[in-house]
Amino acid sequence: MLSEINLLPQREQRSIFFVIGITVILAFGLLSTGVLFFQYQSLKTDQDRQQAEAKTVEKMIEIESQKLLQGASTSEVGQYEQIVHTIEQLPVDTIRILDQLSAALPQSGFFTSYSYQDPGTVSVIADFGTSEDAAQYLYHLTYADWVRKIEISSLVKQDSGIKVLYKATYTLELKRDVFAEVKGAGTE
């Protein structure tokens, strides 16, 4: 009779729970890796899309800014053309008006500002040494043959400690026909 003698220690049989545990861990690892890969891909796609949108927005901003610059230059040119057209329509000789205005100034008076408000309406701001000089200037302009109407808008005393000045603001409505006749007579 033969008997089998095995002197090697018997190997323990692996438990079914060990195989199931390893399988679950490997499946969980593969599933986690797959989820992370898909999230990475979606984030990369979102990043690429946002970069493309940013480039598109930058191009749109550049195009719109160029349009604005062209529109601004066009509107400025239009404004300048309108100003030139308005000035050409004024038949009043500016040099003659300034000559008349400065001739009526008293010795202590001088102009600070001179501007057209409407065709035929002039605004003058002048400084005087005394309020009597401002009144004298108003008187001379009131009875000038080329002034239709004159108003003094304000008379303000400015005391700088060294010198006292009176700043007067006048609004004149001119008799345009007086200047047009003189201009026409000189050109014939």
Backbone torsions as a table, in degrees:
resi	resn	phi	psi	omega
1	MET	NA	140.4	-174.6
2	LEU	-107.1	134.3	175.9
3	SER	-123.9	146.4	-176.1
4	GLU	-97.6	124.6	-179.4
5	ILE	-117.0	122.5	179.6
6	ASN	-117.3	112.0	-177.2
7	LEU	-93.1	-10.0	178.2
8	LEU	-77.6	144.3	178.3
9	PRO	-69.7	146.2	-178.5
10	GLN	-74.7	135.0	178.1
11	ARG	-78.4	140.3	179.1
12	GLU	-75.0	142.1	177.5
13	GLN	-78.7	137.8	-178.7
14	ARG	-71.4	140.6	-179.1
15	SER	-79.1	150.1	178.3
16	ILE	-65.7	-27.3	178.6
17	PHE	-68.0	-34.3	178.4
18	PHE	-65.2	-44.1	-179.8
19	VAL	-65.4	-43.5	179.1
20	ILE	-64.4	-41.5	179.1
21	GLY	-61.7	-46.0	179.2
22	ILE	-63.7	-41.2	-180.0
23	THR	-64.4	-42.2	178.9
24	VAL	-64.5	-43.4	-180.0
25	ILE	-63.6	-44.4	179.1
26	LEU	-64.9	-41.0	178.7
27	ALA	-64.7	-42.7	178.2
28	PHE	-62.8	-40.8	178.2
29	GLY	-63.4	-44.3	178.8
30	LEU	-65.8	-42.3	178.8
31	LEU	-63.7	-43.1	178.3
32	SER	-63.3	-41.4	178.5
33	THR	-63.2	-41.6	178.4
34	GLY	-63.9	-43.8	179.1
35	VAL	-63.4	-45.1	178.8
36	LEU	-62.0	-39.7	179.1
37	PHE	-63.8	-44.2	179.4
38	PHE	-66.4	-37.2	176.8
39	GLN	-66.1	-41.1	177.7
40	TYR	-60.5	-44.9	179.6
41	GLN	-62.7	-42.3	-179.5
42	SER	-68.2	-38.6	177.3
43	LEU	-65.3	-40.2	178.6
44	LYS	-66.1	-39.1	177.4
45	THR	-64.1	-43.4	177.6
46	ASP	-62.0	-42.3	179.9
47	GLN	-63.6	-43.9	178.1
48	ASP	-62.5	-41.8	178.9
49	ARG	-63.6	-43.1	179.5
50	GLN	-66.4	-37.1	177.0
51	GLN	-65.9	-39.5	177.5
52	ALA	-65.3	-40.8	177.4
53	GLU	-63.8	-41.0	179.7
54	ALA	-62.5	-42.2	178.0
55	LYS	-64.2	-40.5	178.7
56	THR	-63.9	-43.4	179.3
57	VAL	-64.1	-41.3	178.3
58	GLU	-61.1	-42.4	178.1
59	LYS	-64.0	-41.3	179.4
60	MET	-64.5	-41.6	178.5
61	ILE	-62.6	-43.0	179.4
62	GLU	-63.0	-43.4	179.8
63	ILE	-64.4	-45.0	-179.1
64	GLU	-66.4	-38.9	178.5
65	SER	-65.7	-37.0	176.1
66	GLN	-65.5	-39.7	177.0
67	LYS	-62.6	-42.3	179.2
68	LEU	-63.9	-42.4	179.0
69	LEU	-63.9	-41.5	178.3
70	GLN	-67.1	-40.4	179.1
71	GLY	-66.1	-39.7	179.7
72	ALA	-65.5	-43.6	-179.9
73	SER	-66.7	-36.0	178.3
74	THR	-66.6	-43.2	-179.5
75	SER	-69.0	-35.1	176.8
76	GLU	-65.0	-41.9	178.1
77	VAL	-62.2	-41.6	178.0
78	GLY	-62.7	-40.2	177.8
79	GLN	-64.4	-43.7	179.5
80	TYR	-63.4	-40.5	177.9
81	GLU	-63.0	-39.8	179.3
82	GLN	-65.8	-40.5	178.5
83	ILE	-63.5	-45.0	179.4
84	VAL	-62.4	-42.3	178.9
85	HIS	-62.1	-42.6	179.4
86	THR	-63.5	-43.0	-179.5
87	ILE	-66.1	-38.2	178.4
88	GLU	-66.3	-29.5	179.7
89	GLN	-74.6	-18.0	-179.5
90	LEU	-76.2	113.6	180.0
91	PRO	-83.7	0.8	-175.0
92	VAL	-84.0	132.3	179.2
93	ASP	-81.4	111.1	-175.8
94	THR	-62.6	-37.8	-178.6
95	ILE	-64.0	-41.2	178.5
96	ARG	-65.0	-39.1	178.9
97	ILE	-63.3	-46.9	179.0
98	LEU	-61.8	-40.1	177.0
99	ASP	-59.9	-45.5	-179.2
100	GLN	-65.5	-42.9	-179.6
101	LEU	-65.3	-42.7	-178.7
102	SER	-74.0	-28.5	177.3
103	ALA	-67.1	-31.3	-179.5
104	ALA	-82.4	-11.5	-179.0
105	LEU	-66.8	136.8	171.3
106	PRO	-69.9	170.6	-174.4
107	GLN	-64.5	-32.2	-178.5
108	SER	-89.0	5.7	-177.9
109	GLY	-102.1	150.7	175.1
110	PHE	-152.7	152.6	-178.1
111	PHE	-76.1	141.2	170.3
112	THR	-105.6	-39.1	-177.6
113	SER	-151.2	150.1	-180.0
114	TYR	-147.4	125.1	-178.8
115	SER	-152.6	150.9	172.6
116	TYR	-83.6	133.9	174.3
117	GLN	-101.8	-50.1	175.9
118	ASP	-131.8	165.9	173.2
119	PRO	-61.5	118.1	-179.9
120	GLY	95.2	-3.8	177.9
121	THR	-117.2	129.4	-176.4
122	VAL	-124.2	139.2	175.0
123	SER	-110.7	129.4	-178.0
124	VAL	-126.6	132.0	172.4
125	ILE	-117.0	124.3	-176.7
126	ALA	-132.8	152.3	176.0
127	ASP	-108.9	139.7	-179.2
128	PHE	-130.0	155.1	178.0
129	GLY	-75.4	-32.0	179.6
130	THR	-136.2	161.1	177.7
131	SER	-70.7	-25.7	176.8
132	GLU	-65.4	-35.7	177.2
133	ASP	-65.3	-38.4	177.0
134	ALA	-64.3	-40.6	178.6
135	ALA	-68.3	-38.9	178.4
136	GLN	-63.0	-41.1	178.4
137	TYR	-63.4	-43.1	177.2
138	LEU	-61.2	-42.1	-179.7
139	TYR	-62.4	-47.3	-179.0
140	HIS	-62.7	-40.7	-179.6
141	LEU	-72.4	-30.9	179.3
142	THR	-62.3	-39.0	-176.3
143	TYR	-99.4	10.3	176.1
144	ALA	-73.5	142.1	-176.1
145	ASP	-74.1	-13.1	-179.0
146	TRP	-99.6	-0.1	179.7
147	VAL	-106.5	123.0	177.2
148	ARG	-80.9	-43.6	-176.2
149	LYS	-153.2	143.5	176.9
150	ILE	-138.6	141.1	176.9
151	GLU	-133.4	143.9	171.7
152	ILE	-102.8	117.7	-175.9
153	SER	-80.5	-38.5	-178.9
154	SER	-156.6	154.7	173.8
155	LEU	-139.9	112.3	-173.1
156	VAL	-121.0	132.5	177.4
157	LYS	-88.1	127.7	179.4
158	GLN	-119.0	112.1	-178.1
159	ASP	-107.2	110.7	-179.4
160	SER	-95.2	3.8	-178.3
161	GLY	92.3	-35.0	179.2
162	ILE	-96.7	-43.3	-173.7
163	LYS	-140.4	143.1	177.2
164	VAL	-104.3	127.0	178.0
165	LEU	-123.7	149.1	174.8
166	TYR	-113.8	117.7	179.9
167	LYS	-96.4	119.6	-178.2
168	ALA	-116.5	140.0	177.4
169	THR	-115.0	121.3	-178.4
170	TYR	-115.7	145.9	172.3
171	THR	-122.3	119.9	-176.6
172	LEU	-112.5	138.5	170.1
173	GLU	-109.1	119.2	-172.5
174	LEU	-87.7	153.4	168.5
175	LYS	-87.3	98.4	-173.6
176	ARG	-64.2	-30.2	-177.8
177	ASP	-66.4	-30.4	178.3
178	VAL	-63.3	-44.0	-179.0
179	PHE	-74.4	-33.6	179.0
180	ALA	-67.3	-39.7	179.4
181	GLU	-64.5	-44.0	-178.1
182	VAL	-66.6	-39.2	179.4
183	LYS	-65.5	-43.4	-180.0
184	GLY	-66.5	-38.9	-178.4
185	ALA	-67.8	-34.0	-177.8
186	GLY	-74.2	-24.9	-174.5
187	THR	-90.6	-13.7	-177.5
188	GLU	-78.1	NA	NA
